[in-house]
Amino acid sequence: MTQELVDLRTSIIEKRYADALAIVDELEGMSKQAILRNIESYLRILLLHLIKNQVEQRLTNSWVSSIRNSIREIQKVNLKENKKSYYVNRDEWENLILEEVIEDAIADASEEVFNGAYSQFKLSEIVNRNELIQTALKFLDLTYSHVAKNLSAAVTQMLIELPGGEDWINSKQ
């Protein structure tokens, strides 16, 4: 990116505004790609813990923390600076999950589900993808319908509804 900034400065100084605008477009694209990679990283973590929950039918404090943190970070990163639009819109999550993230999440989860008892191929057969995606979409939808200050409470309410959620919340009391 440093070279692009040098080129941008040179283009402006030399009054090559078309070149400068092309560099600005390139920088915007690079920035958006970095943001999307960040979102995908948090989404993969979310899916990994939802997979563990689905297969093991339980919920741990660590998983809860990871799910809650992933949702909070997705909300922060996904909101554009204008605070009115998003990098990933509500109707784009399913494609992002299916095309970019789910297979990596299953591979990562295979190392952790029941202490690595399943290969990623066996775990891939076990995971109910439709259920996983629908659960993830419900959590992601919270990022659009709740302000940051209320998001954790909304996530906690959804966590209680997951398999093992009642046991988890009762152990916290």
C-alpha positions in Angstrom: 0.0 0.0 0.0 2.9 2.3 0.6 3.9 2.2 -3.0 0.3 3.1 -4.0 0.4 6.1 -1.8 3.7 7.3 -3.3 2.2 6.8 -6.8 -0.9 8.7 -5.8 1.1 11.6 -4.5 3.2 11.7 -7.7 0.1 11.5 -9.9 -1.5 14.4 -8.0 1.7 16.5 -8.1 2.1 15.8 -11.8 -1.6 16.6 -12.4 -2.4 13.2 -13.7 -5.8 13.0 -12.1 -7.1 10.0 -14.1 -4.1 8.0 -12.8 -4.7 9.3 -9.3 -8.4 8.3 -9.4 -7.4 4.8 -10.7 -5.0 4.5 -7.7 -7.7 5.6 -5.3 -10.1 3.0 -6.8 -7.3 0.3 -6.3 -6.8 1.4 -2.7 -10.5 1.2 -2.0 -10.6 -2.3 -3.5 -7.7 -3.3 -1.3 -9.3 -1.9 1.8 -12.6 -3.6 1.1 -10.9 -7.0 0.5 -9.0 -6.6 3.8 -12.3 -5.9 5.6 -14.0 -8.9 4.0 -11.1 -11.2 5.0 -11.5 -9.9 8.5 -15.3 -10.6 8.5 -14.7 -14.1 7.0 -12.2 -14.8 9.8 -14.8 -14.0 12.5 -17.5 -15.8 10.5 -15.3 -19.0 10.4 -14.8 -18.8 14.2 -18.6 -18.4 14.7 -19.3 -21.4 12.4 -16.6 -23.5 14.1 -18.3 -23.0 17.5 -21.8 -23.6 16.1 -20.5 -26.8 14.6 -19.1 -28.0 17.9 -22.4 -27.1 19.6 -24.5 -28.9 16.9 -22.4 -32.1 17.0 -21.6 -32.3 20.7 -25.1 -30.9 21.8 -23.6 -28.8 24.5 -22.3 -25.3 25.2 -19.3 -24.2 27.1 -18.3 -20.9 28.5 -15.4 -20.7 26.1 -17.7 -21.4 23.1 -20.1 -18.8 24.3 -17.3 -16.2 24.6 -16.1 -17.0 21.1 -19.6 -16.8 19.6 -20.4 -13.6 21.4 -17.0 -12.0 20.4 -17.4 -13.1 16.8 -20.8 -11.5 16.5 -19.6 -8.3 18.2 -16.6 -8.0 15.9 -18.6 -8.8 12.8 -21.0 -6.0 13.7 -18.1 -3.5 14.2 -16.2 -4.5 11.0 -19.2 -4.8 8.8 -20.6 -1.4 9.4 -19.1 1.2 6.9 -17.8 4.5 8.2 -21.0 6.3 7.1 -22.8 4.1 9.8 -25.6 3.6 7.4 -24.5 0.8 5.1 -22.6 -2.5 5.3 -19.9 -4.4 3.5 -22.0 -7.5 3.7 -25.7 -7.0 3.5 -28.3 -9.3 5.2 -29.1 -11.2 2.0 -25.4 -11.9 1.2 -24.4 -14.0 4.3 -25.6 -17.3 3.0 -23.6 -17.1 -0.2 -20.5 -16.0 1.8 -20.9 -18.9 4.2 -21.4 -21.4 1.4 -18.8 -20.1 -1.0 -16.0 -19.0 1.3 -16.2 -20.2 4.8 -18.1 -23.4 5.7 -15.6 -25.9 4.5 -12.7 -24.2 6.3 -14.9 -24.1 9.5 -15.6 -27.8 9.2 -12.0 -28.6 8.7 -11.0 -26.5 11.7 -13.8 -28.0 13.8 -12.6 -31.5 13.0 -9.6 -30.8 15.2 -11.8 -29.9 18.2 -15.1 -31.8 18.0 -15.0 -34.6 20.5 -11.2 -33.9 20.8 -10.6 -34.5 17.1 -12.5 -37.8 16.9 -13.6 -37.1 13.4 -11.7 -36.4 10.2 -12.9 -33.3 8.4 -14.5 -35.6 5.8 -16.5 -37.6 8.4 -17.4 -34.4 10.2 -18.6 -32.9 6.9 -21.0 -35.8 6.6 -22.3 -35.4 10.2 -22.9 -31.6 10.1 -26.4 -30.5 9.2 -25.4 -27.6 6.9 -28.9 -26.2 6.5 -29.4 -26.1 10.3 -25.9 -24.6 10.8 -26.5 -21.9 8.2 -29.9 -21.0 9.6 -28.5 -20.7 13.1 -25.6 -18.6 11.9 -28.0 -16.3 9.9 -30.1 -15.8 13.1 -27.0 -14.7 15.0 -25.8 -12.5 12.1 -29.2 -10.9 11.8 -28.7 -9.5 15.3 -25.9 -7.4 14.1 -28.4 -5.4 12.0 -31.2 -5.2 14.5 -29.4 -4.4 17.7 -27.1 -1.5 18.7 -23.7 -2.5 20.0 -24.7 -1.9 23.6 -27.6 -4.3 23.4 -26.0 -6.9 21.1 -24.5 -9.1 23.9 -27.8 -9.5 25.6 -29.5 -10.5 22.4 -26.7 -13.0 21.6 -27.1 -14.5 25.1 -30.8 -15.0 24.6 -30.1 -16.9 21.3 -27.4 -18.9 23.0 -29.9 -20.2 25.5 -31.9 -21.6 22.6 -29.0 -23.7 21.3 -28.5 -27.3 22.3 -27.1 -27.3 25.8 -28.0 -23.6 26.2 -30.4 -24.2 29.2 -27.7 -26.2 31.0 -25.1 -23.5 30.3 -27.3 -20.7 31.6 -28.3 -22.7 34.7 -24.7 -23.5 35.5 -24.0 -19.7 35.4 -26.6 -19.0 38.1 
